């Protein structure tokens, strides 16, 4: 198993964007030095708590402060972009990264985003837009002339005109292209069937109850069988994790720090206003919303404790789902208490991960 980061990012809206971007870059540099293998950077427009409208710009800057980490868009919201634009700028970024790049794709975004981009969601679902967009991106990267007239997009790549010095040239650095990843957030997510069919990388959200994680394997393995592919071995699972030298202290920090604060101030009102409401978080669909407290999240979602406790919990998840490749730690805004978060990352790298891998190999 390897370790990575999932940077939404999460920051309070009153903070200056310039400061939070700098802190996130410092986080990338620190994690790179600890051996974290990758970081996935979110894309969000009208979410003030997640101030990252261009993960590509952040990644381009983060490449310069790291030596070995790979970066992924986590995710590029394809329905809000021209596939020709995505194909070209991701290919350029892949060259700038010399292959330290993944393309995470998704269909998310809010109704306010759709209004701003003048997208009529009644004409088709974001997932359908995503599927057509990535189809065109892959055609462009092949570099051969084509014409596409689809439901949402029209695109054409004409034959080159060397006499006029015109023609497609921006193929990715990696062959045939950067690895593609797609995230699933709901039990038995149908999106992950497409992942399996295409041999892409499956990712599971940190807001999926552990008991539903095996359903993701079931879906992407079914898709792989349908597509004649090997089932992906490099599955990513995201969790909120905090480790301290003392377990009781770790739990106290979680219940009185960023984990609890963001749950109350951000996730609860955001999810409550969405199509699934707060049901996605409930172990029992009949439980009242007011029972969704930080203490409940500590018991059912968060991985918090001393190194031994966290290693035991992560190994249990690994066994329950039949194994996975990389654990992605969701990043929070620790502001003046960043040393606690950096110590947690250090303990994960130097004590928890070795213990987990030793137990896996036993």
Buried (B, 14 or more C-beta within 10 A) or exposed (E): BBBBBBBBBBBBEEEEEEEBBEBBBEBBBBBBBBEBBBBBBBBBBBBEBBBBEBBBBBBBBBBEBBEEBBBBBBBBBBBBBBBBEBBBBBBBBBBBBEEBBBBBBBBBBBEEBBEEEEBEEEEBEBBBBBBBBBBBBBBBBEBEEEEBEBEBBEBEBEEBEEEEEEEBEBBBBBEEBBBBBBBBBBBEBEBBBBBBBBBBBBBBBBBBBBEBBEBBBBBBBBBBEEBEBEBBEBBBBBBBBBBBEEBEEBBEBBBEBBBBBBBBBBBBEEBEEEEEEBEBBBEEEEBEEEEBBBEBBBEBBBBBBBBEBBBBBBBEBBEEBEEBBBBBBBBBBBBEEBEBBBBBBBBBBEBBBEBBBEBEEE
